[in-house]
Amino acid sequence: MSGIFTTTMIMEMKVLTAVTLLLRLQLYTEYISKFDKALKALEEAKKKYSQFAELLRDFETETQDNFKKVIEVCKKLSGDTGDSLITPYRKLIREGELLKSCRKEKQMKMFFLFNDLLLYCISHPPGLTYKVVMRIPLDGMRVQSLNDPDMKHGFQIISTCKSFRLEASSAEECQQWIDAIKNAIRENSEVEATKQ
């Protein structure tokens, strides 16, 4: 009987060993599966971090470039108005000379369009520096093209503090100014809406 008992015990031990090995194999398989998932998640996170770092570098470069542009505009302005233009969020969008329709005649004026305001300036002395005549906020501003034979490439600025008619040197330049002002007004409105 002891032979049967020993054989039975040996068989039970082999079964127990096989079951233990199977359980360990199952745990190991689950571990490998979780490890693979974790590895894939880590690779995805590295990829997203890399994309984020690239966006951050681009943003910093763009911000620095724009800050330099705003400082260059400030250097062109006479008086103390220039320093107050420097804010972290202000971006220069467009600048150029346009003919402004005055009471008796058209006069060349310099305009600087920022993401939140339009500067209307006069040359002082001509071509070297500019004196700010008016700072016109984009809040409440509208722009529209003109159908006026006296102003071939004309458009009108309508704001809460000042309205005036301007003329560009070409139809293309006129449309570029209109589009730039409309986009700046729209983007400024969106920014202001998020502040409320």
BALO-294025 format. One record per residue: x, y, z of N, C-alpha, C in turn; residue number from 1. Coordinates in nm, 4 decimals, padded with zeros to 6 digits, always signed. Example, Ala and Ser with C-alpha at 12.3 -4.5 7.8 and 13.67 -1.06 7.14 Angstrom:
<sites>
{site {+01.3190, -00.5690, +00.7800}, {+01.2300, -00.4500, +00.7800}, {+01.3200, -00.3300, +00.7800}, 1};
{site {+01.2850, -00.2250, +00.7080}, {+01.3670, -00.1060, +00.7140}, {+01.2900, +00.0030, +00.7870}, 2};
</sites>
This chain:
<sites>
{site {+00.0812, -00.1172, +00.0000}, {+00.0000, +00.0000, +00.0000}, {+00.0867, +00.1251, +00.0000}, 1};
{site {+00.1995, +00.1073, +00.0570}, {+00.2838, +00.2247, +00.0608}, {+00.3318, +00.2625, -00.0783}, 2};
{site {+00.3410, +00.1649, -00.1698}, {+00.3804, +00.1976, -00.3067}, {+00.2747, +00.2797, -00.3781}, 3};
{site {+00.1472, +00.2447, -00.3536}, {+00.0369, +00.3184, -00.4163}, {+00.0319, +00.4598, -00.3577}, 4};
{site {+00.0509, +00.4674, -00.2272}, {+00.0481, +00.5966, -00.1609}, {+00.1595, +00.6865, -00.2153}, 5};
{site {+00.2765, +00.6322, -00.2351}, {+00.3891, +00.7083, -00.2852}, {+00.3633, +00.7508, -00.4291}, 6};
{site {+00.3121, +00.6630, -00.5099}, {+00.2820, +00.6959, -00.6493}, {+00.1749, +00.8029, -00.6539}, 7};
{site {+00.0729, +00.7931, -00.5735}, {-00.0346, +00.8920, -00.5702}, {+00.0214, +01.0274, -00.5269}, 8};
{site {+00.1072, +01.0242, -00.4260}, {+00.1653, +01.1479, -00.3778}, {+00.2531, +01.2127, -00.4845}, 9};
{site {+00.3285, +01.1315, -00.5526}, {+00.4146, +01.1831, -00.6585}, {+00.3291, +01.2451, -00.7682}, 10};
{site {+00.2201, +01.1809, -00.8039}, {+00.1299, +01.2326, -00.9089}, {+00.0639, +01.3631, -00.8639}, 11};
{site {+00.0228, +01.3662, -00.7364}, {-00.0386, +01.4882, -00.6845}, {+00.0619, +01.6031, -00.6862}, 12};
{site {+00.1863, +01.5725, -00.6508}, {+00.2893, +01.6744, -00.6513}, {+00.3164, +01.7224, -00.7937}, 13};
{site {+00.3161, +01.6328, -00.8900}, {+00.3360, +01.6723, -01.0291}, {+00.2210, +01.7606, -01.0765}, 14};
{site {+00.0994, +01.7248, -01.0371}, {-00.0179, +01.8046, -01.0743}, {-00.0076, +01.9431, -01.0089}, 15};
{site {+00.0280, +01.9424, -00.8791}, {+00.0431, +02.0697, -00.8089}, {+00.1513, +02.1559, -00.8740}, 16};
{site {+00.2606, +02.0941, -00.9122}, {+00.3691, +02.1663, -00.9770}, {+00.3212, +02.2220, -01.1117}, 17};
{site {+00.2475, +02.1406, -01.1862}, {+00.1959, +02.1855, -01.3166}, {+00.0974, +02.3002, -01.2990}, 18};
{site {+00.0080, +02.2896, -01.1994}, {-00.0908, +02.3952, -01.1732}, {-00.0181, +02.5236, -01.1317}, 19};
{site {+00.0831, +02.5095, -01.0458}, {+00.1600, +02.6254, -01.0017}, {+00.2294, +02.6906, -01.1211}, 20};
{site {+00.2891, +02.6078, -01.2056}, {+00.3544, +02.6617, -01.3250}, {+00.2542, +02.7321, -01.4161}, 21};
{site {+00.1359, +02.6723, -01.4329}, {+00.0322, +02.7347, -01.5164}, {-00.0120, +02.8693, -01.4580}, 22};
{site {-00.0302, +02.8733, -01.3259}, {-00.0696, +02.9991, -01.2614}, {+00.0392, +03.1047, -01.2784}, 23};
{site {+00.1644, +03.0617, -01.2592}, {+00.2750, +03.1550, -01.2763}, {+00.2838, +03.2030, -01.4214}, 24};
{site {+00.2647, +03.1125, -01.5158}, {+00.2665, +03.1476, -01.6575}, {+00.1547, +03.2465, -01.6895}, 25};
{site {+00.0379, +03.2251, -01.6316}, {-00.0753, +03.3158, -01.6537}, {-00.0441, +03.4550, -01.5962}, 26};
{site {+00.0117, +03.4574, -01.4728}, {+00.0493, +03.5859, -01.4124}, {+00.1559, +03.6566, -01.4953}, 27};
{site {+00.2532, +03.5801, -01.5428}, {+00.3596, +03.6360, -01.6245}, {+00.3035, +03.6929, -01.7553}, 28};
{site {+00.2094, +03.6213, -01.8171}, {+00.1459, +03.6676, -01.9414}, {+00.0702, +03.7977, -01.9163}, 29};
{site {-00.0044, +03.8045, -01.8047}, {-00.0766, +03.9275, -01.7703}, {+00.0222, +04.0427, -01.7475}, 30};
{site {+00.1332, +04.0117, -01.6789}, {+00.2348, +04.1121, -01.6522}, {+00.2935, +04.1662, -01.7819}, 31};
{site {+00.3264, +04.0754, -01.8739}, {+00.3825, +04.1160, -02.0032}, {+00.2812, +04.2017, -02.0783}, 32};
{site {+00.1548, +04.1621, -02.0761}, {+00.0500, +04.2377, -02.1448}, {+00.0391, +04.3789, -02.0868}, 33};
{site {+00.0385, +04.3876, -01.9519}, {+00.0306, +04.5194, -01.8878}, {+00.1567, +04.6000, -01.9160}, 34};
{site {+00.2710, +04.5346, -01.9178}, {+00.3970, +04.6016, -01.9467}, {+00.3952, +04.6581, -02.0889}, 35};
{site {+00.3456, +04.5786, -02.1851}, {+00.3350, +04.6265, -02.3235}, {+00.2441, +04.7489, -02.3322}, 36};
{site {+00.1295, +04.7428, -02.2602}, {+00.0376, +04.8574, -02.2604}, {+00.1043, +04.9800, -02.1988}, 37};
{site {+00.1758, +04.9580, -02.0884}, {+00.2442, +05.0688, -02.0221}, {+00.3523, +05.1263, -02.1126}, 38};
{site {+00.4229, +05.0396, -02.1828}, {+00.5271, +05.0842, -02.2751}, {+00.4679, +05.1664, -02.3891}, 39};
{site {+00.3550, +05.1197, -02.4426}, {+00.2868, +05.1948, -02.5489}, {+00.2387, +05.3303, -02.4971}, 40};
{site {+00.1839, +05.3327, -02.3740}, {+00.1379, +05.4583, -02.3148}, {+00.2551, +05.5539, -02.2941}, 41};
{site {+00.3689, +05.4990, -02.2517}, {+00.4884, +05.5810, -02.2326}, {+00.5358, +05.6396, -02.3654}, 42};
{site {+00.5364, +05.5595, -02.4702}, {+00.5768, +05.6078, -02.6029}, {+00.4816, +05.7180, -02.6506}, 43};
{site {+00.3523, +05.6988, -02.6270}, {+00.2522, +05.7995, -02.6662}, {+00.2740, +05.9290, -02.5879}, 44};
{site {+00.3021, +05.9160, -02.4585}, {+00.3270, +06.0340, -02.3755}, {+00.4523, +06.1074, -02.4228}, 45};
{site {+00.5579, +06.0333, -02.4573}, {+00.6804, +06.0959, -02.5078}, {+00.6520, +06.1719, -02.6373}, 46};
{site {+00.5691, +06.1113, -02.7231}, {+00.5333, +06.1744, -02.8504}, {+00.4558, +06.3043, -02.8259}, 47};
{site {+00.3571, +06.2987, -02.7338}, {+00.2780, +06.4180, -02.7031}, {+00.3643, +06.5253, -02.6385}, 48};
{site {+00.4556, +06.4850, -02.5493}, {+00.5449, +06.5812, -02.4864}, {+00.6329, +06.6482, -02.5916}, 49};
{site {+00.6815, +06.5701, -02.6852}, {+00.7658, +06.6237, -02.7922}, {+00.6884, +06.7264, -02.8750}, 50};
{site {+00.5617, +06.6941, -02.9071}, {+00.4777, +06.7873, -02.9832}, {+00.4518, +06.9142, -02.9016}, 51};
{site {+00.4247, +06.8965, -02.7716}, {+00.3997, +07.0111, -02.6844}, {+00.5238, +07.0988, -02.6751}, 52};
{site {+00.6410, +07.0367, -02.6582}, {+00.7671, +07.1124, -02.6485}, {+00.7918, +07.1911, -02.7769}, 53};
{site {+00.7604, +07.1307, -02.8907}, {+00.7781, +07.1995, -03.0187}, {+00.6828, +07.3185, -03.0296}, 54};
{site {+00.5570, +07.2996, -02.9893}, {+00.4598, +07.4103, -02.9902}, {+00.5051, +07.5225, -02.8974}, 55};
{site {+00.5563, +07.4858, -02.7817}, {+00.6030, +07.5850, -02.6860}, {+00.7210, +07.6638, -02.7426}, 56};
{site {+00.8150, +07.5959, -02.8080}, {+00.9283, +07.6652, -02.8706}, {+00.8802, +07.7613, -02.9788}, 57};
{site {+00.7847, +07.7144, -03.0620}, {+00.7308, +07.8005, -03.1673}, {+00.6626, +07.9234, -03.1079}, 58};
{site {+00.5843, +07.9011, -03.0002}, {+00.5142, +08.0114, -02.9345}, {+00.6140, +08.1123, -02.8783}, 59};
{site {+00.7185, +08.0629, -02.8115}, {+00.8195, +08.1523, -02.7545}, {+00.8894, +08.2319, -02.8636}, 60};
{site {+00.9229, +08.1667, -02.9744}, {+00.9886, +08.2348, -03.0854}, {+00.8972, +08.3416, -03.1438}, 61};
{site {+00.7712, +08.3049, -03.1665}, {+00.6743, +08.4004, -03.2219}, {+00.6543, +08.5181, -03.1269}, 62};
{site {+00.6452, +08.4899, -02.9971}, {+00.6254, +08.5957, -02.8981}, {+00.7450, +08.6899, -02.8952}, 63};
{site {+00.8652, +08.6330, -02.8988}, {+00.9848, +08.7165, -02.8987}, {+00.9935, +08.8006, -03.0254}, 64};
{site {+00.9647, +08.7401, -03.1402}, {+00.9683, +08.8145, -03.2665}, {+00.8680, +08.9287, -03.2646}, 65};
{site {+00.7479, +08.9005, -03.2154}, {+00.6448, +09.0034, -03.2116}, {+00.6815, +09.1137, -03.1131}, 66};
{site {+00.7388, +09.0769, -02.9990}, {+00.7809, +09.1760, -02.9002}, {+00.8831, +09.2712, -02.9624}, 67};
{site {+00.9749, +09.2156, -03.0414}, {+01.0752, +09.2986, -03.1096}, {+01.0077, +09.3951, -03.2069}, 68};
{site {+00.9044, +09.3474, -03.2783}, {+00.8322, +09.4338, -03.3726}, {+00.7634, +09.5488, -03.2993}, 69};
{site {+00.7001, +09.5183, -03.1861}, {+00.6310, +09.6225, -03.1093}, {+00.7328, +09.7251, -03.0585}, 70};
{site {+00.8480, +09.6788, -03.0142}, {+00.9522, +09.7715, -02.9675}, {+01.0002, +09.8598, -03.0821}, 71};
{site {+01.0145, +09.8026, -03.2022}, {+01.0552, +09.8821, -03.3187}, {+00.9524, +09.9910, -03.3487}, 72};
{site {+00.8237, +09.9573, -03.3372}, {+00.7194, +10.0588, -03.3576}, {+00.7325, +10.1668, -03.2516}, 73};
{site {+00.7542, +10.1268, -03.1260}, {+00.7674, +10.2243, -03.0169}, {+00.8826, +10.3206, -03.0430}, 74};
{site {+00.9912, +10.2702, -03.1004}, {+01.1063, +10.3562, -03.1310}, {+01.0719, +10.4596, -03.2369}, 75};
{site {+00.9763, +10.4289, -03.3231}, {+00.9361, +10.5208, -03.4303}, {+00.8409, +10.6297, -03.3806}, 76};
{site {+00.7831, +10.6102, -03.2624}, {+00.6826, +10.7034, -03.2123}, {+00.7462, +10.8071, -03.1216}, 77};
{site {+00.7078, +10.9323, -03.1409}, {+00.7587, +11.0390, -03.0543}, {+00.6624, +11.0572, -02.9373}, 78};
{site {+00.7159, +11.1065, -02.8286}, {+00.6342, +11.1280, -02.7100}, {+00.6326, +11.0044, -02.6227}, 79};
{site {+00.5491, +11.0086, -02.5195}, {+00.5465, +10.8988, -02.4234}, {+00.4467, +10.7897, -02.4606}, 80};
{site {+00.3789, +10.8036, -02.5721}, {+00.2785, +10.7061, -02.6130}, {+00.3401, +10.5703, -02.6424}, 81};
{site {+00.4633, +10.5693, -02.6943}, {+00.5270, +10.4456, -02.7350}, {+00.5421, +10.3433, -02.6249}, 82};
{site {+00.5872, +10.3859, -02.5059}, {+00.6104, +10.2921, -02.3964}, {+00.4829, +10.2204, -02.3532}, 83};
{site {+00.3712, +10.2887, -02.3601}, {+00.2460, +10.2275, -02.3147}, {+00.1943, +10.1218, -02.4125}, 84};
{site {+00.2580, +10.1095, -02.5274}, {+00.2180, +10.0061, -02.6234}, {+00.2726, +09.8683, -02.5856}, 85};
{site {+00.3757, +09.8664, -02.5036}, {+00.4416, +09.7404, -02.4722}, {+00.3630, +09.6658, -02.3653}, 86};
{site {+00.2941, +09.5637, -02.4085}, {+00.2230, +09.4733, -02.3177}, {+00.2490, +09.3307, -02.3678}, 87};
{site {+00.2405, +09.2333, -02.2789}, {+00.2739, +09.0965, -02.3195}, {+00.1824, +09.0391, -02.4281}, 88};
{site {+00.0609, +09.0848, -02.4350}, {-00.0349, +09.0268, -02.5289}, {-00.0465, +09.1026, -02.6609}, 89};
{site {+00.0122, +09.2200, -02.6726}, {-00.0063, +09.3032, -02.7919}, {+00.0767, +09.2515, -02.9083}, 90};
{site {+00.0113, +09.2390, -03.0246}, {+00.0798, +09.1935, -03.1457}, {+00.0610, +09.2952, -03.2568}, 91};
{site {+00.1693, +09.3225, -03.3280}, {+00.1616, +09.4088, -03.4455}, {+00.1138, +09.3237, -03.5623}, 92};
{site {+00.0071, +09.3674, -03.6263}, {-00.0504, +09.2910, -03.7371}, {-00.0119, +09.3510, -03.8717}, 93};
{site {-00.0202, +09.4828, -03.8807}, {+00.0067, +09.5487, -04.0094}, {+00.0435, +09.6940, -03.9847}, 94};
{site {+00.1254, +09.7481, -04.0729}, {+00.1585, +09.8905, -04.0673}, {+00.1745, +09.9414, -04.2094}, 95};
{site {+00.1447, +10.0700, -04.2277}, {+00.1629, +10.1280, -04.3596}, {+00.0989, +10.2646, -04.3713}, 96};
{site {+00.1343, +10.3312, -04.4814}, {+00.0797, +10.4636, -04.5083}, {-00.0458, +10.4515, -04.5935}, 97};
{site {-00.1443, +10.5310, -04.5572}, {-00.2703, +10.5383, -04.6305}, {-00.3100, +10.6851, -04.6447}, 98};
{site {-00.3825, +10.7146, -04.7517}, {-00.4353, +10.8498, -04.7687}, {-00.5616, +10.8627, -04.6851}, 99};
{site {-00.5639, +10.9658, -04.6019}, {-00.6819, +10.9908, -04.5193}, {-00.7574, +11.1067, -04.5815}, 100};
{site {-00.8871, +11.0874, -04.6001}, {-00.9709, +11.1920, -04.6565}, {-01.0007, +11.2941, -04.5466}, 101};
{site {-00.9471, +11.4152, -04.5652}, {-00.9703, +11.5237, -04.4701}, {-01.0738, +11.6189, -04.5299}, 102};
{site {-01.1049, +11.7247, -04.4607}, {-01.2092, +11.8165, -04.5075}, {-01.1802, +11.8728, -04.6464}, 103};
{site {-01.0581, +11.9204, -04.6691}, {-01.0270, +11.9863, -04.7952}, {-00.9492, +11.8987, -04.8915}, 104};
{site {-00.8684, +11.8091, -04.8383}, {-00.7810, +11.7289, -04.9248}, {-00.7504, +11.5954, -04.8600}, 105};
{site {-00.6809, +11.5111, -04.9349}, {-00.6348, +11.3840, -04.8821}, {-00.4929, +11.4027, -04.8295}, 106};
{site {-00.4651, +11.3447, -04.7142}, {-00.3326, +11.3559, -04.6554}, {-00.2790, +11.2172, -04.6214}, 107};
{site {-00.1478, +11.1990, -04.6445}, {-00.0832, +11.0718, -04.6141}, {-00.0656, +11.0601, -04.4629}, 108};
{site {-00.1122, +10.9490, -04.4072}, {-00.1002, +10.9228, -04.2638}, {-00.0412, +10.7826, -04.2454}, 109};
{site {+00.0186, +10.7610, -04.1326}, {+00.0764, +10.6302, -04.1001}, {-00.0167, +10.5581, -04.0037}, 110};
{site {-00.0395, +10.4296, -04.0306}, {-00.1275, +10.3495, -03.9459}, {-00.0535, +10.2248, -03.8975}, 111};
{site {-00.0752, +10.1927, -03.7705}, {-00.0217, +10.0714, -03.7094}, {-00.1405, +09.9937, -03.6535}, 112};
{site {-00.1632, +09.8749, -03.7077}, {-00.2732, +09.7907, -03.6613}, {-00.2179, +09.6847, -03.5665}, 113};
{site {-00.2703, +09.6850, -03.4448}, {-00.2355, +09.5845, -03.3452}, {-00.3574, +09.4941, -03.3237}, 114};
{site {-00.3404, +09.3908, -03.2444}, {-00.4501, +09.2977, -03.2208}, {-00.5601, +09.3565, -03.1326}, 115};
{site {-00.5392, +09.4760, -03.0762}, {-00.6422, +09.5358, -02.9916}, {-00.6673, +09.6841, -03.0186}, 116};
{site {-00.5854, +09.7450, -03.1048}, {-00.6064, +09.8870, -03.1344}, {-00.5433, +09.9248, -03.2674}, 117};
{site {-00.5853, +10.0395, -03.3165}, {-00.5320, +10.0969, -03.4393}, {-00.4725, +10.2330, -03.4031}, 118};
{site {-00.3456, +10.2536, -03.4394}, {-00.2819, +10.3833, -03.4174}, {-00.2862, +10.4621, -03.5472}, 119};
{site {-00.3261, +10.5864, -03.5351}, {-00.3320, +10.6775, -03.6488}, {-00.2304, +10.7869, -03.6185}, 120};
{site {-00.1296, +10.8015, -03.7068}, {-00.0140, +10.8883, -03.6780}, {+00.0159, +10.9827, -03.7941}, 121};
{site {+00.0913, +11.0873, -03.7610}, {+00.1434, +11.1775, -03.8642}, {+00.2961, +11.1730, -03.8570}, 122};
{site {+00.3612, +11.1958, -03.9709}, {+00.5070, +11.1985, -03.9749}, {+00.5574, +11.3226, -03.9024}, 123};
{site {+00.6639, +11.3041, -03.8234}, {+00.7124, +11.4160, -03.7418}, {+00.8583, +11.3953, -03.7082}, 124};
{site {+00.9583, +11.4455, -03.7737}, {+00.9608, +11.4992, -03.9093}, {+00.9347, +11.3876, -04.0109}, 125};
{site {+00.8977, +11.4233, -04.1317}, {+00.8554, +11.3233, -04.2300}, {+00.9511, +11.2049, -04.2441}, 126};
{site {+00.8949, +11.0862, -04.2235}, {+00.9678, +10.9626, -04.2458}, {+01.0568, +10.9156, -04.1324}, 127};
{site {+01.0846, +10.9999, -04.0331}, {+01.1760, +10.9603, -03.9252}, {+01.1009, +10.9061, -03.8042}, 128};
{site {+01.0144, +10.9872, -03.7500}, {+00.9323, +10.9432, -03.6366}, {+00.7872, +10.9801, -03.6650}, 129};
{site {+00.7002, +10.9272, -03.5823}, {+00.5573, +10.9525, -03.5997}, {+00.4968, +10.9988, -03.4684}, 130};
{site {+00.4084, +11.0946, -03.4789}, {+00.3346, +11.1423, -03.3625}, {+00.1965, +11.0775, -03.3657}, 131};
{site {+00.1593, +11.0176, -03.2557}, {+00.0289, +10.9506, -03.2488}, {-00.0801, +11.0563, -03.2397}, 132};
{site {-00.1708, +11.0527, -03.3375}, {-00.2856, +11.1436, -03.3369}, {-00.3969, +11.0807, -03.2537}, 133};
{site {-00.4169, +10.9498, -03.2730}, {-00.5253, +10.8841, -03.2015}, {-00.4986, +10.7351, -03.1861}, 134};
{site {-00.5347, +10.6849, -03.0699}, {-00.5354, +10.5402, -03.0424}, {-00.6814, +10.4974, -03.0475}, 135};
{site {-00.7137, +10.4111, -03.1417}, {-00.8533, +10.3719, -03.1604}, {-00.8682, +10.2242, -03.1222}, 136};
{site {-00.9410, +10.1962, -03.0140}, {-00.9598, +10.0560, -02.9745}, {-01.0433, +09.9812, -03.0783}, 137};
{site {-01.0174, +09.8521, -03.0917}, {-01.0915, +09.7716, -03.1887}, {-01.2319, +09.7365, -03.1384}, 138};
{site {-01.2537, +09.7494, -03.0070}, {-01.3873, +09.7226, -02.9526}, {-01.4882, +09.8159, -03.0172}, 139};
{site {-01.5904, +09.7608, -03.0776}, {-01.6952, +09.8410, -03.1405}, {-01.6587, +09.8964, -03.2769}, 140};
{site {-01.5432, +09.8602, -03.3303}, {-01.4996, +09.9111, -03.4607}, {-01.5586, +09.8266, -03.5725}, 141};
{site {-01.5839, +09.8934, -03.6852}, {-01.6263, +09.8259, -03.8087}, {-01.5435, +09.8810, -03.9238}, 142};
{site {-01.5314, +09.8037, -04.0291}, {-01.4609, +09.8494, -04.1488}, {-01.5428, +09.8051, -04.2689}, 143};
{site {-01.5482, +09.8910, -04.3700}, {-01.6237, +09.8566, -04.4909}, {-01.5594, +09.9221, -04.6117}, 144};
{site {-01.5714, +09.8566, -04.7251}, {-01.5173, +09.9140, -04.8492}, {-01.6108, +10.0246, -04.8968}, 145};
{site {-01.5557, +10.1141, -04.9790}, {-01.6331, +10.2275, -05.0296}, {-01.6572, +10.2131, -05.1795}, 146};
{site {-01.7693, +10.2575, -05.2237}, {-01.7985, +10.2703, -05.3661}, {-01.8026, +10.4192, -05.3979}, 147};
{site {-01.6848, +10.4782, -05.4029}, {-01.6738, +10.6219, -05.4242}, {-01.5749, +10.6452, -05.5377}, 148};
{site {-01.6179, +10.7092, -05.6488}, {-01.5269, +10.7323, -05.7605}, {-01.4079, +10.8213, -05.7240}, 149};
{site {-01.4229, +10.9039, -05.6202}, {-01.3122, +10.9885, -05.5765}, {-01.2082, +10.9108, -05.4950}, 150};
{site {-01.2472, +10.7923, -05.4483}, {-01.1553, +10.7086, -05.3696}, {-01.1585, +10.5677, -05.4289}, 151};
{site {-01.0800, +10.5474, -05.5346}, {-01.0796, +10.4203, -05.6075}, {-01.0591, +10.2986, -05.5178}, 152};
{site {-00.9624, +10.3082, -05.4287}, {-00.9267, +10.1946, -05.3428}, {-00.9548, +10.2313, -05.1977}, 153};
{site {-01.0770, +10.2799, -05.1748}, {-01.1097, +10.3341, -05.0436}, {-01.1854, +10.2391, -04.9535}, 154};
{site {-01.1720, +10.2658, -04.8246}, {-01.2505, +10.1951, -04.7233}, {-01.2734, +10.2896, -04.6068}, 155};
{site {-01.3688, +10.2530, -04.5235}, {-01.4076, +10.3398, -04.4134}, {-01.3923, +10.2662, -04.2805}, 156};
{site {-01.3375, +10.3374, -04.1834}, {-01.3264, +10.2881, -04.0462}, {-01.4359, +10.3583, -03.9669}, 157};
{site {-01.5157, +10.2805, -03.8975}, {-01.6213, +10.3369, -03.8134}, {-01.5970, +10.2835, -03.6724}, 158};
{site {-01.5739, +10.3764, -03.5789}, {-01.5508, +10.3325, -03.4406}, {-01.6310, +10.4205, -03.3459}, 159};
{site {-01.6274, +10.3856, -03.2209}, {-01.7031, +10.4615, -03.1210}, {-01.6410, +10.5988, -03.0950}, 160};
{site {-01.5105, +10.6155, -03.1256}, {-01.4466, +10.7451, -03.0975}, {-01.4113, +10.8248, -03.2229}, 161};
{site {-01.4040, +10.7603, -03.3389}, {-01.3640, +10.8316, -03.4601}, {-01.4034, +10.7489, -03.5816}, 162};
{site {-01.4492, +10.8152, -03.6851}, {-01.4765, +10.7495, -03.8129}, {-01.4079, +10.8301, -03.9215}, 163};
{site {-01.3498, +10.7593, -04.0182}, {-01.2807, +10.8286, -04.1264}, {-01.2679, +10.7373, -04.2464}, 164};
{site {-01.2374, +10.8022, -04.3600}, {-01.2231, +10.7308, -04.4871}, {-01.0756, +10.7280, -04.5257}, 165};
{site {-01.0333, +10.6105, -04.5743}, {-00.8938, +10.5914, -04.6116}, {-00.8846, +10.5374, -04.7523}, 166};
{site {-00.7701, +10.5628, -04.8154}, {-00.7483, +10.5117, -04.9504}, {-00.6100, +10.4470, -04.9579}, 167};
{site {-00.6079, +10.3250, -05.0115}, {-00.4823, +10.2522, -05.0308}, {-00.4300, +10.2806, -05.1711}, 168};
{site {-00.3069, +10.2383, -05.1972}, {-00.2460, +10.2650, -05.3280}, {-00.2956, +10.1692, -05.4364}, 169};
{site {-00.3568, +10.0575, -05.3966}, {-00.4075, +09.9620, -05.4956}, {-00.5282, +09.8885, -05.4374}, 170};
{site {-00.6022, +09.8229, -05.5256}, {-00.7176, +09.7440, -05.4813}, {-00.6723, +09.6294, -05.3913}, 171};
{site {-00.5573, +09.5702, -05.4257}, {-00.5045, +09.4587, -05.3461}, {-00.4681, +09.5046, -05.2047}, 172};
{site {-00.3978, +09.6181, -05.1954}, {-00.3606, +09.6703, -05.0642}, {-00.4847, +09.7074, -04.9832}, 173};
{site {-00.5836, +09.7652, -05.0495}, {-00.7091, +09.8010, -04.9844}, {-00.7739, +09.6769, -04.9228}, 174};
{site {-00.7830, +09.5695, -05.0002}, {-00.8443, +09.4458, -04.9510}, {-00.7628, +09.3848, -04.8370}, 175};
{site {-00.6294, +09.3952, -04.8453}, {-00.5443, +09.3432, -04.7382}, {-00.5692, +09.4173, -04.6070}, 176};
{site {-00.5828, +09.5494, -04.6152}, {-00.6129, +09.6271, -04.4952}, {-00.7501, +09.5905, -04.4389}, 177};
{site {-00.8496, +09.5828, -04.5263}, {-00.9854, +09.5488, -04.4808}, {-00.9849, +09.4122, -04.4129}, 178};
{site {-00.9234, +09.3133, -04.4772}, {-00.9189, +09.1780, -04.4201}, {-00.8436, +09.1764, -04.2871}, 179};
{site {-00.7309, +09.2460, -04.2817}, {-00.6510, +09.2486, -04.1580}, {-00.7294, +09.3127, -04.0439}, 180};
{site {-00.7983, +09.4211, -04.0719}, {-00.8756, +09.4902, -03.9678}, {-00.9935, +09.4035, -03.9238}, 181};
{site {-01.0642, +09.3444, -04.0193}, {-01.1780, +09.2583, -03.9837}, {-01.1325, +09.1400, -03.8985}, 182};
{site {-01.0214, +09.0764, -03.9366}, {-00.9703, +08.9631, -03.8593}, {-00.9283, +09.0066, -03.7192}, 183};
{site {-00.8626, +09.1218, -03.7100}, {-00.8198, +09.1723, -03.5791}, {-00.9406, +09.2032, -03.4906}, 184};
{site {-01.0439, +09.2626, -03.5491}, {-01.1669, +09.2923, -03.4736}, {-01.2297, +09.1626, -03.4233}, 185};
{site {-01.2405, +09.0631, -03.5118}, {-01.3015, +08.9346, -03.4750}, {-01.2220, +08.8667, -03.3634}, 186};
{site {-01.0895, +08.8578, -03.3808}, {-01.0059, +08.7920, -03.2797}, {-01.0088, +08.8680, -03.1474}, 187};
{site {-01.0089, +09.0013, -03.1532}, {-01.0169, +09.0816, -03.0314}, {-01.1498, +09.0582, -02.9599}, 188};
{site {-01.2576, +09.0481, -03.0361}, {-01.3898, +09.0215, -02.9760}, {-01.3909, +08.8861, -02.9066}, 189};
{site {-01.3287, +08.7867, -02.9680}, {-01.3217, +08.6529, -02.9079}, {-01.2429, +08.6559, -02.7780}, 190};
{site {-01.1310, +08.7282, -02.7763}, {-01.0487, +08.7392, -02.6550}, {-01.1268, +08.8106, -02.5460}, 191};
{site {-01.1943, +08.9198, -02.5816}, {-01.2713, +08.9963, -02.4828}, {-01.3868, +08.9129, -02.4266}, 192};
{site {-01.4467, +08.8283, -02.5105}, {-01.5573, +08.7431, -02.4655}, {-01.5093, +08.6415, -02.3626}, 193};
{site {-01.3873, +08.5936, -02.3753}, {-01.3353, +08.4968, -02.2778}, {-01.3017, +08.5629, -02.1447}, 194};
{site {-01.2793, +08.6930, -02.1438}, {-01.2479, +08.7647, -02.0202}, {-01.3714, +08.7850, -01.9338}, 195};
{site {-01.4894, +08.7785, -01.9940}, {-01.6130, +08.8071, -01.9201}, {-01.6656, +08.6865, -01.8488}, 196};
</sites>
